[in-house]
Amino acid sequence: ASKAFADVVLPEAPYVDEAALARAYDDFDVFVRHSLANGYTAVAFPGFIEFVTLQDAPDGPVYAEGDEHVARALAMREAFTPFWDRAQELGMKVVLRTDMLTLTTPLEQYLTEHVGSLDTTSPDLWAVYTAGLDELYAAAPSLDGVLVRIGEAGRVYDVDGWDYYSSLAVTTVDAVRAMLTALTGQAERAGRDVIFRSWSVGVGAV
């Protein structure tokens, strides 16, 4: 919805426009070098659920065999890992920027089936997301962490024809504590960072 890399990402296979990706890489390289020169030390890169296959979720794979979400995640990861590697090479940290909850249709069905609902106070729900982070950090070691936003989510950020969306579901103190307990525990094990961006005007008790 931010329109970042809108000309790079394709709605169907092969999922990435290689010519547009090459142009974007050159722009990103200039952006990172200018940002470093201006004193910045990190960049927040859009996406998270778009880059993970979730095949190692606690109760088995989230996506069925042949599900295009897996092929897309692998294509997206292959396309953008060089961006993250280049930032690291230049001395810039990279964190992925995502809303919570971030979902796909199969992921929402999986959580409903295995957790019982989208209960954001449940450690079992967050274990699925931390499994995704484990997967991603193993595949892309140049990533330094994740920036998580709550309180600003939902249909206004949905894109037609794009099965990646967010739900305004982390709205209580208990839910935030469950989320941060899981994410910071994973980050400590992985040697990564978690940045918590609250956005709570008129949303829940947080």
C-alpha positions in Angstrom: 0.0 0.0 0.0 3.0 2.3 0.4 3.7 1.9 -3.3 7.3 1.0 -2.5 8.7 -1.1 -5.4 5.3 -1.0 -7.0 6.8 -1.4 -10.5 9.1 -4.3 -9.3 6.5 -6.6 -7.9 4.3 -8.5 -10.3 0.8 -9.9 -9.4 1.7 -13.3 -10.9 4.7 -15.5 -11.7 7.6 -14.7 -12.0 6.5 -12.2 -9.4 9.4 -9.8 -10.0 10.1 -7.6 -13.0 13.9 -8.0 -13.4 14.4 -4.7 -15.3 12.5 -2.7 -12.8 14.4 -4.5 -10.0 17.7 -3.5 -11.5 16.7 0.2 -11.6 15.4 0.0 -8.0 18.7 -1.5 -6.8 20.6 1.4 -8.3 18.2 3.9 -6.7 18.5 2.0 -3.4 22.3 2.1 -3.5 22.2 5.9 -4.0 19.6 6.3 -1.3 21.7 4.3 1.3 24.9 6.1 0.5 23.2 9.5 0.8 21.5 8.5 4.0 24.8 7.4 5.5 26.4 10.6 4.5 23.6 12.5 6.3 24.3 10.5 9.5 21.6 7.8 9.4 22.5 4.3 10.5 19.5 2.2 9.7 16.8 1.8 7.1 13.3 0.3 7.5 12.5 -1.9 4.5 8.9 -2.7 3.7 7.6 -6.2 4.2 7.9 -9.4 6.3 5.2 -11.9 5.6 5.9 -11.5 1.8 9.3 -12.9 2.3 8.6 -16.0 4.4 7.4 -19.5 3.4 6.3 -20.5 6.9 7.1 -24.1 6.2 8.6 -24.6 9.7 5.6 -23.3 11.7 5.1 -25.2 15.0 2.1 -27.2 13.8 3.4 -27.9 10.3 3.5 -25.8 7.1 1.1 -22.9 6.8 0.9 -23.2 3.0 -0.2 -26.3 1.2 2.1 -27.9 -1.4 2.1 -25.8 -4.6 0.6 -22.7 -2.9 1.8 -19.7 -4.8 2.6 -17.8 -1.5 5.6 -20.0 -1.2 6.9 -19.4 -4.7 6.3 -15.7 -4.3 8.1 -15.5 -1.0 11.1 -17.3 -2.4 11.1 -15.0 -5.5 10.8 -11.9 -3.4 13.5 -13.0 -1.0 15.9 -13.7 -3.9 15.1 -10.4 -5.5 15.6 -8.2 -2.4 18.3 -10.0 -0.4 21.0 -8.2 -2.6 19.5 -4.9 -1.4 19.9 -5.9 2.2 23.4 -7.3 1.6 24.4 -4.0 -0.1 23.2 -2.0 2.8 25.2 -4.1 5.2 28.3 -3.8 3.0 28.0 0.0 3.1 27.5 -0.1 6.9 23.7 0.5 7.1 21.5 -1.7 9.3 18.3 -3.0 7.7 15.1 -3.8 9.6 11.9 -5.0 8.0 8.9 -2.8 8.6 5.6 -4.6 9.2 2.2 -4.1 10.8 0.8 -6.7 13.3 -1.1 -8.7 12.7 0.1 -9.2 9.2 -1.7 -12.0 7.4 -2.5 -13.9 4.3 -5.7 -15.9 3.8 -4.0 -19.3 4.4 -2.2 -17.9 7.4 -5.4 -16.6 9.0 -7.0 -20.0 8.4 -4.0 -21.7 9.9 -4.0 -19.6 13.0 -7.8 -20.0 13.4 -7.4 -23.8 13.1 -4.3 -24.2 15.3 -4.7 -21.4 17.8 -8.5 -21.3 17.9 -8.8 -17.7 16.8 -6.7 -14.6 16.1 -6.0 -14.5 19.8 -3.1 -12.1 20.1 -2.6 -12.9 23.7 -1.7 -16.5 22.9 2.0 -17.5 22.8 1.0 -20.2 20.2 -0.1 -17.5 17.8 3.2 -15.6 18.1 5.2 -18.8 17.8 4.1 -18.9 14.1 5.5 -15.4 13.5 8.8 -16.1 15.4 9.2 -19.2 13.3 8.9 -17.0 10.2 11.6 -14.7 11.6 13.9 -17.7 12.3 13.5 -18.7 8.7 14.1 -15.3 7.3 17.2 -14.5 9.4 18.7 -17.9 8.4 18.1 -17.2 4.7 19.1 -13.5 4.8 21.8 -13.0 7.5 22.2 -9.3 6.5 18.8 -8.4 8.1 19.2 -6.8 11.5 15.7 -7.0 12.9 12.1 -6.1 12.6 10.1 -2.9 13.1 6.6 -3.7 14.3 3.7 -1.3 14.1 0.4 -1.8 15.9 -2.8 0.3 15.9 -2.7 1.4 12.3 -3.9 -1.5 10.2 -6.8 -3.0 8.3 -8.6 -2.4 5.1 -7.3 1.0 4.3 -3.9 -0.7 3.7 -5.2 -3.6 1.7 -4.3 -3.7 -2.0 -6.9 -5.2 -4.5 -5.8 -8.6 -5.8 -3.0 -8.9 -3.2 -3.4 -11.6 -0.6 -1.3 -9.9 2.1 -3.1 -7.7 4.6 -3.2 -6.6 8.2 -5.7 -6.8 11.0 -6.2 -4.4 13.9 -5.8 -7.2 16.5 -3.1 -6.1 18.9 -5.2 -3.7 21.0 -4.7 -4.7 24.7 -1.8 -4.5 27.1 -1.9 -8.3 27.4 -1.6 -8.7 23.7 1.3 -6.3 23.4 3.1 -8.1 26.2 2.6 -11.4 24.6 3.8 -10.1 21.2 6.9 -8.4 22.6 7.7 -11.3 24.9 7.8 -13.6 21.8 9.5 -11.2 19.5 12.2 -10.1 21.9 12.9 -13.7 23.0 13.4 -14.6 19.3 15.5 -11.6 18.7 17.8 -12.4 21.6 18.3 -15.9 20.4 19.0 -14.7 16.9 21.1 -11.7 17.8 18.7 -9.3 16.2 16.7 -6.2 17.2 13.0 -5.4 17.7 11.7 -1.9 17.3 8.2 -1.4 18.6 6.3 1.4 17.0 3.0 2.1 18.8 0.2 4.0 17.0 -2.5 4.1 19.5 -4.7 7.1 19.0 -8.2 5.9 19.8 -7.3 2.3 19.4 -7.8 -0.1 22.3 -6.1 0.4 25.7 -2.5 0.5 24.6 
